[in-house]
């Protein structure tokens, strides 16, 4: 077994090296071959020269300088001393060379960017045919709009002789005689032939190819015309990524763009925004994220999008229904097909774009200053029944007196002098600052980002290439410490036709993402410390109030705590060979390799913290420094091959059959090492520390899995009117034991193009009307571990009679063998999701009004859930395929586009919604009160449902107070149980909330009196946009929003004064109950958990309405007239302003952005030893960009 594993590892390494060598060899060879297509372009260069009685060598030197070309020759062989005279004005280089060299018996040949010269021998001249003087033909090629067409191929029929049109659509070509036939061809236009005759100047107009005008949509393993598409497939073009300013992740630009696709974000932290998306709601309680495929090669997860350059994307297709069944076992969450850009134009095109952006802080809770903090805390302590001698009550008294005297800082002696006699004092505090500032004032601020994109592309009949470079420097709103996200992209794509039958397409993408941030991010992003503290002490050193990192200046931690650096390097390569075996049969093979290498380097400094004067060193926090180094590598191999057969019978029946095979394998390896007592101010290294060997740790993990499958698709069309598509897939996964490893998946869809019926022909205003329906089964393997079919065992033994659990086997030690964790279940298999969809596509009034309406339903009948076994089993029960989940929803999109004179305009919008119901969860109906009532899965309810009590008003009178006290007995929701004479922080009081006894049993209990409050998931997600173009000006605006979402926020800031020494949210000021403010929204202030936990118990009162509408993007641009730009050899020059998230309307009360998560928490990175890495507390920002687009 071990030898076999080693052999497999060696083979895979050899395969990987061979693959790279082959790919680079092919790229190099085809790149060289591609240069042949540029020879004619070199000869087409126009120049003007005047040579009067100069020797040949001087003439060659003059032409080379004017035409920017290098000649290679031997002066002796071509007799360069001969004198020549030549006058040519605005002629092609080929014309000049012919005129100069023909009389001299000199032949020339273009090699790359050089021209080789040689003398024609007498023998060559003797056997040569009689010299014929070529005829020079010139002309202009225009399109259907009478606009000049650059890059059109002009060739002489049955020869390889030809040229291409210049940027003004003009060409000059030398032809042997008047009998030739010229061929004009350009991608997307009909090829035209023209018999020359006696014409010397030609003007020709090309017509668009009707086939190219038909919109083509990328689907699984191929393409389809949109008009004959039967599945629910939505395609977006590269336009959605343009002019938005720097875009760190493609999902950022897709929010609200695709019906049924909900895009969310967790943070505005650079490089860690954690963009997520879900297609048509949930498919399982287990993760079922969409499958992402880039240029035909799957990637391991949606995280691969983090460093993908949006500028390289040509289009994205979303497969939302049974159309995804061709991807079988991983299509439960839908499939996303990303196609990157390839060369399209004939001549070399250089494109450059630059964007410079300013980030401004958007919505976030504002914190109160000291003049508002001390009254709030005093009121809370007073409400709780504390006397003025209370330590915190006294602090507010001293603050009031000191601020009244104009003092912002006190020594302990000065503090005690202003204190209430007998008041409690802080024993560990060395000073008392009351500055009029908050950490928020300097922790956050504006930031800058910039993005640069450069691409070069060209295509000839034989080959095409595109090279693109991208750079992003995304700044951070966090003003202290090092924090940024930098992305570098290089992509090389190449297409080459070896012949009419054999074609090669290659793609090499190199991506690097560098993220740097302060190490102790969780401490920096805590809920804020007491207001009025300094950021640093008087000497610029780190400051702490009292003791402990929780009381330290967040700014000081960010500035001195060290850096957490993460570098992600991604290599994504693939090549595809297409061989047209027969006119209607082609074979396609694709091989891909994806590599992610993540390097972690985390230095944590032990910061010396001082008092405000700097006289006292309070503590080193943390007590020891450390350096941690880790590396993670994910390698993903993919290969597929398929055959595609097309057949047309009497131009009525159209068949297309696709069948193939696919294999994927993923390998994962991670190691992490850490040393304590790392030496500061030197390059970090695991070897540079002062600790002994016990302070060093190291760990490693590795795994792999593989999946293979067979797939097929049949498309049938009758008169392009009645349409049928059938998909099938048979997959096997290494995650299952052999008996349950393989499973079949399938999908069928039908279409009826109603407008092709004869009875519709008279309705001229109806341009398209197509009814679609689909039904299919897709799979999900998430929720299954990589090796869950293998039973791991724990082996223990008793060391003696006093050992814990010593068995009753006499006096001898006994060995015990027990299952490790969960038992193995061999009956588990894929989850199977049934997809159903019906849709209607329509277009009216010459396609000016268009849209789609769809209804869908998904049902998971064998969802993997926990099983319950008797406790005597002694081990955790394995999950089983016993759950059921149903999801249904609808989508609607509508648009209008038109043109009035020179003004073009459009307006469009979409809205979608989905609901789900957990119909079977193994009888698990327990409603948990944790997580503020958010329950991920309860049988009979939707996933992620909030449960809470029903609010019954506020206690305003003593009569209400006495009447409500009866619910104290038997409650389990924390109603303060103190008697009427007890301290106010332990009993009910005026200003407290009341909740309903929903079931009428005389007591208020959970979950008996809890009701469903709503879902945390966004519902009724919508977007609408509009734009116009007029005389070079363009304007576009996108609004996006959510009409329904329930949020019960977590964290300390959700309750005023809940944590007494922390900063307080300004949103509560003046809105809490008091005897003089009885109509306030919030209950009485309290610093006691007993009171706050009850008043802010999850209920319909505390639940917030997460609906919002937002101006997602606004663009204003201007394109300079071509008659101006072409003078500077510029095809297109556009400048623009773009703004993102400029405005919103929301009903959120606590100050957070409506898109923020309910938890707004910090978390560690499990791949990096749980170092605090992610923070949802980075405020979302407003984005303003100035940009430039250049095309040469």
Secondary structure, DSSP 8 states (H G I E B T S, - for coil): -HHHHHHHHHHHHHHHHHHHHHHHHHHHHHHHHHGGGGHHHHHT-EEEEEEEEEEHHHHHHHHHHHHT-EEE--HHHHTTTSEEEEEEEEEEHHHHHHHHHGGGTEEEEEETTEEEEEE--HHHHHHS------EEEEEEEE-TTS-B-TT-EEEETTSS-EEE--TTSEEEEEES-TT-EEEEE-TTB--EEEE-TT-SEEEEE--B-HHHHS-EEEETTEEEEGGG--S-EEEEEGGGGTTSS--SSTHHHHTTTSTTEEEE-S---TT----EEEESS-S-SS----EEEETTEE-SSGGGGGG--GGGEEEEEEE-SGGGGGGGGG-TT-EEEEEE----SSS-EEEEEEEEEEEEE-S---B--HHHHHHHHHHHHHHTT--TTSHHHHHHHHHHHHHHTT-SEEEHHHHHHHS-TT----TT--EEE--S--HHHHHB--EEEEEEEEEEEEE-SSEEEEEEEEEEEEE-SB-SS--EEEEEEEEEEEEEESSSSEEEEEEEEEEEEEEEEES-HHHHTSS-B-TT--SB-TTS-EEBSSSSGGGB-HHHHHHHS-EEEEEEEEEEEEEEEEEEEETTEEEEEEEEEEEEEEEEEEEE--EEEE-SSS--EEEEESSS-EEEEEEEEEEEEEEEEEEEEEEEETTTEEEEEEEEEEEEEEEEEEEEEEEESB-TTS---TTSB---GGGEEEEEEEEEEEEEEEEEEEEEEETTTEEEEEEEEEEEETTS-GGGSEEEEEEEEEEEEGGGSGGGTT-TTEEEEEEEEEEEEEEE-TT--TTTTS--EEEEE--STTSTT--SSTTS--EEEEE-SB---TT---EEEEEEEEEEEEEETTTTEEEEEEEEEEEEEEEEE-----GGG-SB---EEEEEEEEEEEEEEEEEEEEETTEEEEEEEEEEEEEEEEEESTT------TGGGEES--TTS-TTEEEEB-EEEE--SHHHHHHHGGGSTT--S---B--TTS-GGGB--TT-EEE--TT-SSS--TTTT-EEEEESS-EEEEEEEEEEEETTEEEEEEEEEEEE-EE---SGGGSTTSSTTB--BGGGTT-EEBTTBTT-SEEE----HHHHHHHTSSBTTT-EE--EEEEEEEEEEEE--HHHHGGGT-SEEEEEEEEEEEEEEE--SSSS-TTS-SS--EEEEGGGTTEEEEETTS--EEEEEEEEEEE-
